[in-house]
Amino acid sequence: MRFPKSLLALSAAFALFAQPVPAQQKDAFSPEQKQQLETLVRDILVKNPQILVEAMQALEEQQQQQRMQAASSAIKRNAKAIFDDGVSFVAGNPKGDATLVEFFDYRCGYCKQMQPAMLALLKDDPKLRVVFKELPVLGPDSVIASRAAIAAMQQPGGKYLAYHNTMMAFNGKLDEAQVFRMAKEAGLDTDKLKAEMASSRTTGIIQENLKLAEMLGIEGTPGFIIGDTLVPGATSPDMLRMLIRKARGQ
């Protein structure tokens, strides 16, 4: 990590007074040296206020690197739960050579913004495997929508993906009435859907996704995982394609 020159200059100002002192001496600086140091630092900050901005940027960069390293380690520790838990819906090529995992909420505006990119990736990349992780974090209506989607996977006819796409494309108030209206229009049996929504299996899947997201450091939606990389939040289609190529070793 490289620090801005002005930060280095400020560090040098402190170093000027870092004279070796005996171990038993209580204070490293005399009162005069402390006053000189305070005056010098104050002058530097007044003349170069951008130092504070640069310091915050350097700190944010350092923290971001630490978060990404922690996420990479967590992805490796939880690989099976992320990529092949046996319960999450898998779209695209189930035997694809690269896997994109999306943690999402049906009421998340940023998730909805990413939906066209997700559809385009599925259409344009026949070797891509996509795993959908229901992560209802935006309130009770989000939980109802996720429960309904998970329950839809238990009905015959493979209606989950169309139902998922319909709810993701919906831009109004996604409440319980809308969730069941769209389920009926998708050809789902709403009585069976409601029963499965209340099952311990559905509850367990949501709880495991929430626990997994916490371990990975995912604090909101959407969140994407490709290879050993976590992408928090919405991103560009080009970024996703670049990370998919990287996961393929290209």
C-alpha positions, 0 to 999 in steps of 0.5 A: 500500500502506498501512502500520499506524500503529504502523509509521509511528510507528517510522519517525518515531522513526528520522527524529527523528535523521536530521539532515543531516550533511556528506558526509565525516562517517563516522557519521550519529549521535553515540554519544549519539544512537545510544544514544537511538535504540536506547532509543527503538526498544526502548521502542516495541517493548516497549510495542507488540509488535504492530508486529512482527506488523504488519511481517511482515504488511506484508512478506507483502502486499508480496511477494504483490503482487510475486508476482502482478505477476510471474505476470501478466507471465509469463502474458502471455509464455507465453499460447499454452503456457498456453491453447492448447498443442495437447496439453493436454486441453480440457473444456467448450466448446472455443470458450468465451468464458473459459478456466480452466486447472488445474495439478494432481496426481492424488495432491494432496488439495487438487486432489481437494477442488477436483474437485466445484467443477470439475465444477460449473463445467463443468456450469453454465457452457456457455460455459466452456473448461477446460484440464487441465495435468498437473503430477506433483510428488508423487513417482513414483506421481504421474508414473505417473498423469499419464503414463497420463492423457496416454496415454489421450488418444491412444486413440479414444472420448474416454475421458480425462475420465472416466478423469481424474475417476475418478482424481481422485475416488479417495481411496486409495493411488493407485499403479501397480496402481490406475492400470491397474485404473481404466484397464481399467475405463474401457475403455482398452487397457492394453497400448497405454496402457503403450506410450504412457506410455513415449513421448518425446511423453508425457515431453515434455508433462510436462517442458513443464508442469513448466517452464511452472509454474516460469516462472509461479511455481507451486510446488504444486498445484492452480494456476489461471489465469484471464485474466491472474490466477494463483490458487495453491492451492485456492480457493473456487468463488465466487472462481473464478466471480468471476475467470471473470466478470472474464475476460469483462469483466463 
